[in-house]
């Protein structure tokens, strides 16, 4: 489906709608930890307003998705951007809905290898630092037959 409206609906769902849902969860957490009843009630009103916004955005997403204006076939999509949005949505769902305590991610390619730290290059170093910073482990196995990157992450609950 290459409909511009569907693309916009995807962006709204994966962006604003999910951000509003996350904001709602944060407010729910605050409400449950508060002692001040007046502040608690004020936050509940904000939470109701966010729920209304989520419902409005979802309705707009539905309306956009059911439209019939198609863009020309063959229009090339930005592969990296699309893949990042898909992975972002999957990870957000795991984080918010799966109630999992552990996450494994594995990416394998059949390229020429060479995924090793190189002097003056900080891409892989940065990836390793980020994974360590969130309590995970990363293994990189790269040869002339391709590269396999395995990430293991604990999910705090």
C-alpha atoms as an extended CHARMM CRD file, in Angstrom:
* protein
*
       157  EXT
         1         1  UNK       CA              0.0000000000        0.0000000000        0.0000000000  PROA      1               0.0000000000
         2         2  UNK       CA              1.7300000000        3.1770000000       -1.1440000000  PROA      2               0.0000000000
         3         3  UNK       CA             -1.0470000000        5.6130000000       -0.3750000000  PROA      3               0.0000000000
         4         4  UNK       CA              0.2580000000        8.9230000000        1.0060000000  PROA      4               0.0000000000
         5         5  UNK       CA             -2.5690000000        8.9060000000        3.5150000000  PROA      5               0.0000000000
         6         6  UNK       CA             -1.5590000000        5.4710000000        4.7470000000  PROA      6               0.0000000000
         7         7  UNK       CA              2.0180000000        6.6970000000        5.1440000000  PROA      7               0.0000000000
         8         8  UNK       CA              0.7730000000        9.6830000000        7.1220000000  PROA      8               0.0000000000
         9         9  UNK       CA             -1.4170000000        7.3710000000        9.2240000000  PROA      9               0.0000000000
        10        10  UNK       CA              1.6360000000        5.2070000000        9.9650000000  PROA      10              0.0000000000
        11        11  UNK       CA              3.6120000000        8.2700000000       11.0240000000  PROA      11              0.0000000000
        12        12  UNK       CA              0.7950000000        9.4670000000       13.2740000000  PROA      12              0.0000000000
        13        13  UNK       CA              0.4370000000        6.0320000000       14.8510000000  PROA      13              0.0000000000
        14        14  UNK       CA              4.1390000000        5.4010000000       15.3610000000  PROA      14              0.0000000000
        15        15  UNK       CA              4.8340000000        8.9560000000       16.4650000000  PROA      15              0.0000000000
        16        16  UNK       CA              2.2030000000       11.1520000000       18.0810000000  PROA      16              0.0000000000
        17        17  UNK       CA             -0.2500000000        8.4010000000       19.0560000000  PROA      17              0.0000000000
        18        18  UNK       CA              2.4410000000        6.2930000000       20.7270000000  PROA      18              0.0000000000
        19        19  UNK       CA              3.9330000000        9.3580000000       22.4280000000  PROA      19              0.0000000000
        20        20  UNK       CA              0.4990000000       10.2010000000       23.8510000000  PROA      20              0.0000000000
        21        21  UNK       CA              0.0640000000        6.6270000000       25.0780000000  PROA      21              0.0000000000
        22        22  UNK       CA              3.4950000000        6.7900000000       26.7420000000  PROA      22              0.0000000000
        23        23  UNK       CA              2.6040000000       10.1240000000       28.3280000000  PROA      23              0.0000000000
        24        24  UNK       CA             -0.6170000000        8.5830000000       29.6280000000  PROA      24              0.0000000000
        25        25  UNK       CA              1.3060000000        5.7090000000       31.2220000000  PROA      25              0.0000000000
        26        26  UNK       CA              3.6760000000        8.1990000000       32.8620000000  PROA      26              0.0000000000
        27        27  UNK       CA              0.7670000000       10.1410000000       34.2980000000  PROA      27              0.0000000000
        28        28  UNK       CA             -0.8570000000        6.9080000000       35.5290000000  PROA      28              0.0000000000
        29        29  UNK       CA              2.3800000000        6.1260000000       37.3480000000  PROA      29              0.0000000000
        30        30  UNK       CA              2.4660000000        9.5750000000       38.9280000000  PROA      30              0.0000000000
        31        31  UNK       CA             -1.1570000000        9.3190000000       40.0100000000  PROA      31              0.0000000000
        32        32  UNK       CA             -0.5640000000        5.9890000000       41.7330000000  PROA      32              0.0000000000
        33        33  UNK       CA              2.4010000000        7.3540000000       43.6960000000  PROA      33              0.0000000000
        34        34  UNK       CA              0.8420000000       10.6610000000       44.8150000000  PROA      34              0.0000000000
        35        35  UNK       CA             -0.5420000000       11.3390000000       48.2760000000  PROA      35              0.0000000000
        36        36  UNK       CA             -2.0410000000       14.8060000000       47.6740000000  PROA      36              0.0000000000
        37        37  UNK       CA             -5.6730000000       14.1490000000       46.7070000000  PROA      37              0.0000000000
        38        38  UNK       CA             -6.1760000000       17.5130000000       44.9830000000  PROA      38              0.0000000000
        39        39  UNK       CA             -3.0610000000       17.0770000000       42.8530000000  PROA      39              0.0000000000
        40        40  UNK       CA             -4.1120000000       13.4910000000       42.1490000000  PROA      40              0.0000000000
        41        41  UNK       CA             -7.5070000000       14.6620000000       40.8760000000  PROA      41              0.0000000000
        42        42  UNK       CA             -5.8730000000       17.3390000000       38.6920000000  PROA      42              0.0000000000
        43        43  UNK       CA             -3.6510000000       14.7140000000       37.1270000000  PROA      43              0.0000000000
        44        44  UNK       CA             -6.6610000000       12.4690000000       36.5440000000  PROA      44              0.0000000000
        45        45  UNK       CA             -8.2830000000       15.2740000000       34.5480000000  PROA      45              0.0000000000
        46        46  UNK       CA             -5.1140000000       15.6140000000       32.4700000000  PROA      46              0.0000000000
        47        47  UNK       CA             -5.1350000000       11.8410000000       31.9690000000  PROA      47              0.0000000000
        48        48  UNK       CA             -8.7430000000       11.9560000000       30.7320000000  PROA      48              0.0000000000
        49        49  UNK       CA             -7.8000000000       14.7300000000       28.2950000000  PROA      49              0.0000000000
        50        50  UNK       CA             -4.9010000000       12.6480000000       26.9750000000  PROA      50              0.0000000000
        51        51  UNK       CA             -7.2240000000        9.6590000000       26.5190000000  PROA      51              0.0000000000
        52        52  UNK       CA             -9.5710000000       11.8700000000       24.4880000000  PROA      52              0.0000000000
        53        53  UNK       CA             -6.6430000000       13.0370000000       22.3330000000  PROA      53              0.0000000000
        54        54  UNK       CA             -5.5450000000        9.4460000000       21.7780000000  PROA      54              0.0000000000
        55        55  UNK       CA             -9.0620000000        8.5440000000       20.6370000000  PROA      55              0.0000000000
        56        56  UNK       CA             -9.1750000000       11.5510000000       18.2770000000  PROA      56              0.0000000000
        57        57  UNK       CA             -5.7930000000       10.6800000000       16.7780000000  PROA      57              0.0000000000
        58        58  UNK       CA             -6.8540000000        7.0490000000       16.3330000000  PROA      58              0.0000000000
        59        59  UNK       CA            -10.0300000000        8.1750000000       14.5680000000  PROA      59              0.0000000000
        60        60  UNK       CA             -7.9780000000       10.3880000000       12.2270000000  PROA      60              0.0000000000
        61        61  UNK       CA             -5.5860000000        7.4930000000       11.5860000000  PROA      61              0.0000000000
        62        62  UNK       CA             -8.5310000000        5.2640000000       10.6810000000  PROA      62              0.0000000000
        63        63  UNK       CA             -9.9440000000        7.9020000000        8.3440000000  PROA      63              0.0000000000
        64        64  UNK       CA             -6.5760000000        8.3840000000        6.6760000000  PROA      64              0.0000000000
        65        65  UNK       CA             -6.0960000000        4.6360000000        6.2260000000  PROA      65              0.0000000000
        66        66  UNK       CA             -9.4820000000        4.1290000000        4.6150000000  PROA      66              0.0000000000
        67        67  UNK       CA             -8.9790000000        6.8710000000        2.0150000000  PROA      67              0.0000000000
        68        68  UNK       CA             -8.3750000000        5.8550000000       -1.5850000000  PROA      68              0.0000000000
        69        69  UNK       CA             -5.8730000000        8.3910000000       -2.9790000000  PROA      69              0.0000000000
        70        70  UNK       CA             -2.9740000000        6.3010000000       -4.2050000000  PROA      70              0.0000000000
        71        71  UNK       CA              0.4530000000        7.6070000000       -4.9980000000  PROA      71              0.0000000000
        72        72  UNK       CA              2.1020000000        6.3170000000       -8.1520000000  PROA      72              0.0000000000
        73        73  UNK       CA              3.4250000000        2.7870000000       -7.9700000000  PROA      73              0.0000000000
        74        74  UNK       CA              7.1740000000        2.5470000000       -7.9490000000  PROA      74              0.0000000000
        75        75  UNK       CA              7.7770000000        5.6030000000       -5.7680000000  PROA      75              0.0000000000
        76        76  UNK       CA             10.8240000000        4.5930000000       -3.7660000000  PROA      76              0.0000000000
        77        77  UNK       CA             10.6330000000        4.6280000000        0.0080000000  PROA      77              0.0000000000
        78        78  UNK       CA             13.5450000000        5.4300000000        2.2980000000  PROA      78              0.0000000000
        79        79  UNK       CA             14.5160000000        1.9080000000        3.3980000000  PROA      79              0.0000000000
        80        80  UNK       CA             16.4130000000        2.9350000000        6.5390000000  PROA      80              0.0000000000
        81        81  UNK       CA             13.7090000000        5.3110000000        7.7000000000  PROA      81              0.0000000000
        82        82  UNK       CA             10.9390000000        2.7400000000        7.1850000000  PROA      82              0.0000000000
        83        83  UNK       CA             12.9140000000        0.0100000000        8.9360000000  PROA      83              0.0000000000
        84        84  UNK       CA             13.7060000000        2.2870000000       11.8880000000  PROA      84              0.0000000000
        85        85  UNK       CA             10.0200000000        3.1230000000       12.2870000000  PROA      85              0.0000000000
        86        86  UNK       CA              9.0720000000       -0.5840000000       12.2040000000  PROA      86              0.0000000000
        87        87  UNK       CA             11.7380000000       -1.5090000000       14.7610000000  PROA      87              0.0000000000
        88        88  UNK       CA             10.7730000000        1.4440000000       16.9330000000  PROA      88              0.0000000000
        89        89  UNK       CA              7.1440000000        0.3030000000       16.9910000000  PROA      89              0.0000000000
        90        90  UNK       CA              8.1140000000       -3.2870000000       17.7930000000  PROA      90              0.0000000000
        91        91  UNK       CA             10.3970000000       -2.2140000000       20.6430000000  PROA      91              0.0000000000
        92        92  UNK       CA              7.7820000000        0.1830000000       22.0120000000  PROA      92              0.0000000000
        93        93  UNK       CA              5.2230000000       -2.6540000000       22.0240000000  PROA      93              0.0000000000
        94        94  UNK       CA              7.6370000000       -4.9540000000       23.8490000000  PROA      94              0.0000000000
        95        95  UNK       CA              8.3750000000       -2.2470000000       26.3860000000  PROA      95              0.0000000000
        96        96  UNK       CA              4.7760000000       -1.2340000000       27.0110000000  PROA      96              0.0000000000
        97        97  UNK       CA              2.7460000000       -4.3880000000       26.4820000000  PROA      97              0.0000000000
        98        98  UNK       CA              4.7760000000       -7.6030000000       26.6020000000  PROA      98              0.0000000000
        99        99  UNK       CA              5.5270000000       -7.6670000000       30.3400000000  PROA      99              0.0000000000
       100       100  UNK       CA              8.8180000000       -9.3100000000       29.3630000000  PROA      100             0.0000000000
       101       101  UNK       CA             11.9170000000       -9.3750000000       31.5620000000  PROA      101             0.0000000000
       102       102  UNK       CA             14.4080000000       -9.9870000000       28.7580000000  PROA      102             0.0000000000
       103       103  UNK       CA             14.8570000000       -9.0020000000       25.1330000000  PROA      103             0.0000000000
       104       104  UNK       CA             17.1160000000      -10.6050000000       22.5190000000  PROA      104             0.0000000000
       105       105  UNK       CA             17.8450000000       -8.8770000000       19.2350000000  PROA      105             0.0000000000
       106       106  UNK       CA             19.8190000000      -10.4550000000       16.4360000000  PROA      106             0.0000000000
       107       107  UNK       CA             20.7290000000       -8.8690000000       13.1460000000  PROA      107             0.0000000000
       108       108  UNK       CA             22.4620000000      -10.9450000000       10.5010000000  PROA      108             0.0000000000
       109       109  UNK       CA             23.5730000000       -9.9680000000        7.0190000000  PROA      109             0.0000000000
       110       110  UNK       CA             25.3470000000      -11.7540000000        4.1910000000  PROA      110             0.0000000000
       111       111  UNK       CA             27.6580000000       -8.8610000000        3.3460000000  PROA      111             0.0000000000
       112       112  UNK       CA             31.4500000000       -8.7370000000        3.1710000000  PROA      112             0.0000000000
       113       113  UNK       CA             32.0290000000       -8.4500000000        6.9360000000  PROA      113             0.0000000000
       114       114  UNK       CA             34.4640000000       -5.9820000000        8.4070000000  PROA      114             0.0000000000
       115       115  UNK       CA             32.2950000000       -4.9460000000       11.3500000000  PROA      115             0.0000000000
       116       116  UNK       CA             35.1870000000       -4.3590000000       13.7110000000  PROA      116             0.0000000000
       117       117  UNK       CA             36.3060000000       -1.3390000000       15.7040000000  PROA      117             0.0000000000
       118       118  UNK       CA             38.7090000000        0.7510000000       13.6700000000  PROA      118             0.0000000000
       119       119  UNK       CA             40.9660000000        3.5630000000       14.7940000000  PROA      119             0.0000000000
       120       120  UNK       CA             39.2610000000        6.8960000000       14.3060000000  PROA      120             0.0000000000
       121       121  UNK       CA             35.8530000000        5.2760000000       13.7990000000  PROA      121             0.0000000000
       122       122  UNK       CA             33.3830000000        5.3610000000       16.6440000000  PROA      122             0.0000000000
       123       123  UNK       CA             30.2060000000        3.8310000000       15.2190000000  PROA      123             0.0000000000
       124       124  UNK       CA             30.5440000000        0.3650000000       16.7450000000  PROA      124             0.0000000000
       125       125  UNK       CA             32.1640000000        1.7690000000       19.8760000000  PROA      125             0.0000000000
       126       126  UNK       CA             29.1420000000        4.0130000000       20.3360000000  PROA      126             0.0000000000
       127       127  UNK       CA             26.7560000000        1.0930000000       19.8210000000  PROA      127             0.0000000000
       128       128  UNK       CA             28.6560000000       -0.9790000000       22.3950000000  PROA      128             0.0000000000
       129       129  UNK       CA             28.6610000000        1.9360000000       24.8620000000  PROA      129             0.0000000000
       130       130  UNK       CA             24.9260000000        2.4750000000       24.4360000000  PROA      130             0.0000000000
       131       131  UNK       CA             24.1160000000       -1.2060000000       24.9780000000  PROA      131             0.0000000000
       132       132  UNK       CA             26.3530000000       -1.3330000000       28.0740000000  PROA      132             0.0000000000
       133       133  UNK       CA             24.7230000000        1.8820000000       29.3040000000  PROA      133             0.0000000000
       134       134  UNK       CA             21.3060000000        0.2310000000       29.3720000000  PROA      134             0.0000000000
       135       135  UNK       CA             22.6340000000       -2.9090000000       31.0740000000  PROA      135             0.0000000000
       136       136  UNK       CA             22.8720000000       -5.1040000000       27.9970000000  PROA      136             0.0000000000
       137       137  UNK       CA             25.4630000000       -7.2390000000       26.2790000000  PROA      137             0.0000000000
       138       138  UNK       CA             26.4350000000       -7.1830000000       22.6170000000  PROA      138             0.0000000000
       139       139  UNK       CA             28.3800000000       -9.6960000000       20.5570000000  PROA      139             0.0000000000
       140       140  UNK       CA             29.6210000000       -8.9630000000       17.0510000000  PROA      140             0.0000000000
       141       141  UNK       CA             30.7750000000      -11.7880000000       14.8080000000  PROA      141             0.0000000000
       142       142  UNK       CA             31.9770000000      -10.5820000000       11.4300000000  PROA      142             0.0000000000
       143       143  UNK       CA             33.7550000000      -12.4080000000        8.6290000000  PROA      143             0.0000000000
       144       144  UNK       CA             33.9070000000      -12.3050000000        4.8370000000  PROA      144             0.0000000000
       145       145  UNK       CA             30.6280000000      -14.2770000000        4.8880000000  PROA      145             0.0000000000
       146       146  UNK       CA             28.7080000000      -11.5300000000        6.6970000000  PROA      146             0.0000000000
       147       147  UNK       CA             28.0450000000      -10.0810000000       10.1100000000  PROA      147             0.0000000000
       148       148  UNK       CA             25.9380000000      -11.2260000000       13.0250000000  PROA      148             0.0000000000
       149       149  UNK       CA             25.1810000000       -8.8410000000       15.8630000000  PROA      149             0.0000000000
       150       150  UNK       CA             23.4900000000      -10.2450000000       18.9650000000  PROA      150             0.0000000000
       151       151  UNK       CA             22.1360000000       -8.0240000000       21.7130000000  PROA      151             0.0000000000
       152       152  UNK       CA             20.8130000000       -9.2510000000       25.0470000000  PROA      152             0.0000000000
       153       153  UNK       CA             18.9250000000       -6.7960000000       27.2580000000  PROA      153             0.0000000000
       154       154  UNK       CA             17.2720000000       -7.0480000000       30.6440000000  PROA      154             0.0000000000
       155       155  UNK       CA             13.9670000000       -5.2180000000       30.7640000000  PROA      155             0.0000000000
       156       156  UNK       CA             13.3560000000       -3.4940000000       34.0710000000  PROA      156             0.0000000000
       157       157  UNK       CA              9.9220000000       -4.0150000000       35.5270000000  PROA      157             0.0000000000
